[in-house]
């Protein structure tokens, strides 16, 4: 009996299923790791009083995801007879390749869990901080801010190509860090009220403001708000 592994239809089907399974499990594992970290960060944020705005920065899972996707696609198809250019391998070699591939996928998941973990930015009435694993890597009071960059203009989306209103409210600090306080704009009433607290603090300290807005963009984000909230929004986005 030949020691070479079979390359019949059943073997090819097994190769497809194992390859797809390892890739799928790898991506699912990476998503679970990231979700766990996000839930842990959320639990830490609940212990911090007076949180007004939060945002996330950093994290890069591109290379780990490439490892998860590419390792099975390179190593396994030939071992299961799916690649004509690869000679038959023994059963032992086939399953060794499966084991090596599984180890590479697990490495990609672990790598992605570390490389993809983001810092959490936190803004309170007193200042901004950047947390990693619940510990502050950097903290600044609003009085130390060097500038405020505010924008509400129509911009072309790089992904879709559509021109849409975009809002940003960024506070810069001496280290070069920027607190990006208005990237997610789901609940404008709540966001505007919270930004108003920070904005009043920055204005009181005379922090330099750089503003670029147009009436159409402001009107877009003011849709559905009460008149008092629209006035507050205009005040926050004003010079």
N, C-alpha and C positions, 0 to 999 in steps of 0.2 A: 504493500500500500504506500502510495506516495506521501511523503511528509509535507508536501506543499499544501497550503490551505486551498479549499475550493474557490472557484470564481464563477459559480453558477448563479442563476437568478436569485436563489435564496440568500447566497452570500452577498450579492450586490444590494439586495434589499436591506439586509442586516447592516451593511456599511452605510447606507443612506440613513437608516434610523439611528444608528449610533452617532454618526456625524452630526445629524440634526439635533439629537438629544443632548450631546455635549455642548453644542453651541447654545441651544435653548436654556439648558441648566446653568450655563455660565452667565448668560445675560440676566436670567432670573435671580441668580445668586448675587450678582452685582447690584441689582435693583433692591434686593432685600437688605443688603448691607447698607446701602445709601439711605434707605427708608429708616432703618434702625438708628443711624446717626442723626437723621433729621428729627425723629421722635425724641431722641435723647436731648438734642439741642432745644426742642420745644419745651421739654420738661425743665431744663435749666432756665429758660427764659421766664417760665412761670414763677420762678423764685426771685426774679429781679423786680423791684417795685418801680412804678411810674414809667414803664416802657411805653413810648409813643410810636416809634416806627422801627421796624427791623428789615434787614435785607441780607442777602448772601453774596459772598465774593469768592473768587478763586475756584480751584478744583478743576482737574483736567483728566477725563477718563478716555481720551481718544486712543492713546497707545494701549492701555489695558484692554479696551474693547477690540482693538485690532488683533491682539494676541488671542483673545477668546474666540474670535471669528475665524482667524486665518489658520491657527495651529491645526484644528481638526480638518479644515479643507485642504491643507497641504499634506498632512501625514496619513490620513485614513483612506481616501478614495482609492489610491493605488493598491493598498494592502487588501482591499476587498474586491479587487477586479474591476473597479470603476474607471481606471486609467489604463489605456492601452499601452502607454509607453513604459509602464513599470512591470518588470518580470514578476512571476508568482513568488510569494513568500511562504515560509513555513507557518503553521498554526501558532507556534510559540512566538515567532517574530510578529505576527499579526496582533496578538494580544499584548505583547510588549509595547507595540506602537499605540494601542488603545490606552494602556496604562500611562505611557509617557504623555500622550495627548491630554488625558484627564488631569495629569499633574500640571501641565502647562495652563489648562483652563482654570484650575484652582489657583494657580499663581496669578493669573490675570484678574481673578475675582479679588484676591487679597491685595494685589497692587492697586486695582481700581478703588478698593475701599479706602486705601490710604491716600492715593493721589487725587481722588475725586472728592475728598472731604473738604467742605468749604468752611471759610470763616463766617461767623454770624455777626453782622453789624447791628448795633443797638443804639438807638437815640432816646434819651430821656430829657426832661426839662433842663438838665444840668450840663449835658454834653453827649459825646458819642464815644463808643468803645467797640473794639473788634475782638470777638471771643473765638477761641479755638479750644475745643474740649472743655468748655466751661470756664476757661481761664482767659483773662484779658491780656491780649498781646500788645494792645495800644489803647490809650485813653486820652481824650482831650476835652476840655471844657469849651463851651461855646465862646467864651471870652478870648480863647487863643486862636479862633478861626481866622484865616487870612483873607478869605473871599467867599462870596456866595454866587453861584452860577445858576440862573433861572432861565428856563426856556419853555415856550409853549408855541410851537410852530408846526406847520405841515411839512412832513418829511417823507421821503421815499423809502419804503421798507425794502431792505436788501434781499429778503427772501421772496416776497410776493411781487415786488415791483410796484405795489400800490402806494399812492400818496395818502398818508393818514396823519392826523394830529398826534404829536408826541409831546409829552410833558416830562420835564426833569427839574429837580431842585437839589443841587449838589453843593455841599459845604466843604471847602478845602482847609487843610491844616498844615502847620509848618513842616511836617514830615513828608508832605506830598500826598498823603491819604485824602480821599474824598468820601464823605458820607453821602451816599446816593439815596436820598430820602423820598424820591417820587419816581420810581420805576414801575411799580405795580399800582394801578389806579382803579381798582375794582369799586371800592366804596368811597366815592369822592367826598361825601359829607364828613365821614370819619377822618379821612386823610387830611382834608382841608383844616378841620378843627385842630388836629394834632400838629400840623405844620405851622399853624398860626401861633402856637405856643413857642415853638422854636424860632419862628420868624421875628416875633416880638423881642425875644431875647437877643437875637443878632442885631436887630435894628437899634436896640438900646445901647449896644456896645459899639455902634458905628462901623460894623464890618462892611468892607467894600462889596457892592452889589453889581453884578453884570447881568442884565436882563434883556432877553430877546423874546417878545411875545407878539402875537397878532390877535385881533379881536375874534376872528373866526375860531381859532383854537380854544381861546378862553371860553367862548360861548359853547363850544362842543363839550368841554368838561363841566360846564355849568348846567347842562341840560338835566332837568328833573330835580334840581336843587331849589330849596326855598330861597326867597329873595335875600334873606340875611346870610345864607350860606354862599350865594353868588357874590355878595359884597365882600365876604371874608376871603373867597377865592381870589378875587381881583386884588385885594390888599396883599395877599401872600405873594402873588405873581407880579406885583407892581414894583416900581423903582423906589 
